[in-house]
């Protein structure tokens, strides 16, 4: 083991150094430890113990119920060293008893399922055991989120992630990476056009699709039949992208099996490509410091070296993603790749293509641009920056649909023009990175353009301040649903209370709420009830998300 840091070297600097050296955005390979860290979900054996006690509640303890299944599986397992085989056999035995109990005992059915759920299971012939598992993990997604500072750091830098592979069933990753295309099992991946950009591969299934869950011995046997395709897919990703493992142990059998499969296909050139591109994130023990070292493991006939990063605070890792400087944004690259692919391989005439001759003497080599997208957005680009309205500017913070190619024109020409009719409005500046440059800030201040500088309280009007003085609890809401109940769904109050409580709310939830309001209203935000507070809310969201 080679330790790569000294007592005097800040871990943040090392992480920044590694990430800035990457010339390609990384894939995240995420395991159950990720959900356990942020949602307190159970480990595999903890989950099996819970399920065993559901089926055998009359035993003295959950542990005793679980050990009865464990001993049976231990006797029948062909490979005594395989944790996957042992646990999947236990799951199979519990599944069999669970199904029998469900069909034969009314009390069991009614205790664990609603009337509607029972009807659905019976009418659609759904496996009740898998149905229960899906419901269980769907519910865990609503658990109180732990270590919010880490999740917020990941959300702030998610645009630097190329894609994700996970064995987790829950929906936490979908809540974080809201714009990713999700493949809920290997069969979906097999049957779809995949572009390897902004995609989430749930290779063991998803709780939103009951028949996708890989949990029992029979499930693992079926998945093994498609593993050759998965191995080929993963090989391509491993060779082309850096891989960051989070929530796994290097001893994890799933990881070891994947590397065994990949090692069989590696050439010397492949091994050269993946050198220094495999990162393993480990949780630091309470009594140890944070450090980076190199670990080498043998899989098949090859050694793999991992950059092992041991941390207490994962936000340091997530913040370091900001140092990755890709050539293109992967979300935009995926859209381009998708559109071009569809033009090439389909016969459907659903694209309008506008083109000029490449020999056009009015186009210089360094000015040539290609646009593939909706005609509506192209129209926005053609009408020019100076045609942008304040409403369109606010909408762009959420929908990213203004096609801003030159932010300095936006700053120097559009903002002053809009300010003349919106002198009291707070301008969203953080998405456009204007805060990164002191000259930009000086320009905004010289033109007396209002923006949030250091704290969201700057948007409070005098009546908002007075209301908060009378009712200080208004800033302690932790969910928008609670705010709606408190206001009896008064829209103007909803906007105001969200601003008060913005530091306690989950930004993805705020984004979803703003999106819903925008989608259900005219493009002119001034027509929205409580439009002044709504515009302030969007400026606050821009500050919280992009600063």
Buried (B, 14 or more C-beta within 10 A) or exposed (E): EEEBBEEEEEBBEBBBEBBEEBEBBBBBBBBBBBBBBBBEBBEBBEBBBBBBBBBBEEBEEBEEBBBEBBEEBEEEBEEEEBBBBBBBBBBBBBBEBBBEBBEEEEEBBEEBBEEEBBEBBEEEEBBBBBBBBBBBBBEBBEBEBEEBEBBBBBBBBBBBBBBBBBBBBBBBBBBBBEEBBBBBBBBBBEEEEBBBBBBBBBBBBBBBBBBBBBBBBEBBEEBEEBBEEBBEBBBEBBBBBBBBBBBBBBEBBBBBBBBEBBBEBBEEEBBEBBEBBBBBBBBBEEEEEBBBBEBEBEBBEBEBBBBBBBBEBBBBBBBBBBBBEBEEBBBEBBBBBBBEEBEEEEEEEEEEEEEEEEEEEEEEEEEEEEEBBEEEBBEBBEEEBEEBBBBBBBBBBBEEBBBBEEBEBBBEBBBBBBBEEBEEBBBBBBBBEBBEEEEBBEBBEEEEBBBBEEEBBBBBEEEBEEBBEEEEEBBEBBEBEBBBEBBEEBBBBBBBBBBBBBEEBBBBBBBBBBBEBBEEBEEEBEEBEBBBBBBBBBBBBBBBBBE
